[in-house]
């Protein structure tokens, strides 16, 4: 499963400046572990994080659930702005 594409589609649906969204996966030494970084415009950080971090937590939950369904893979998502 392409977790980067899934993450990117979910993030682009939430933010206003969807053209500024960048999602990258970094290689890790562990098998079945994915480290994904999401970069969004500074103006969209509040929307993506949500009140008390609820939107970011929901995003992580959806992607991580997909990982567990597809072979018990662990996924870490970092959210940052540029």
PENOR-V163824 format. One record per residue. RES is the residue in one small letter. OMEGA is omega in degrees with one decimal (NA if undefined). BURIAL is I if it has 16 or more other C-alpha atoms within 10 Angstrom, else O. Layout:
BEGIN
res = <RES	RES>
omega = <OMEGA	OMEGA>
burial = <BURIAL	BURIAL>
END
This chain:
BEGIN
res = <x	x	x	x	x	x	x	x	x	x	x	x	x	x	x	x	x	x	x	x	x	x	x	x	x	x	x	x	x	x	x	x	x	x	x	x	x	x	x	x	x	x	x	x	x	x	x	x	x	x	x	x	x	x	x	x	x	x	x	x	x	x	x	x	x	x	x	x	x	x	x	x	x	x	x	x	x	x	x	x	x	x>
omega = <179.9	-176.8	177.4	-179.8	178.1	179.5	-179.0	179.7	179.0	-178.7	-179.3	178.1	-176.6	-171.4	178.7	-178.6	-175.4	177.9	-177.3	-178.3	175.3	179.0	-178.7	173.9	178.6	179.6	177.9	179.3	-176.9	175.8	-179.7	175.1	-178.6	176.8	-175.7	176.8	178.5	176.2	178.6	176.1	-177.8	179.9	-178.1	-177.7	-179.0	179.4	-177.4	178.3	179.7	-179.1	-178.6	176.1	-174.9	-179.8	178.5	178.8	178.4	177.2	179.3	-179.1	-179.5	-177.9	179.0	176.8	176.1	177.6	179.5	179.1	-176.0	172.8	176.1	179.1	179.9	-176.4	175.9	-179.7	173.9	-179.6	-179.1	178.1	175.4	NA>
burial = <O	O	I	I	O	O	I	I	O	O	I	I	O	O	I	I	O	I	O	O	I	I	I	I	O	O	O	O	O	O	O	O	O	I	I	I	I	I	I	I	I	O	O	I	I	O	I	I	I	O	O	O	O	O	I	I	O	O	I	I	O	O	I	I	O	I	I	O	O	O	O	O	O	I	I	O	I	O	O	O	O	O>
END
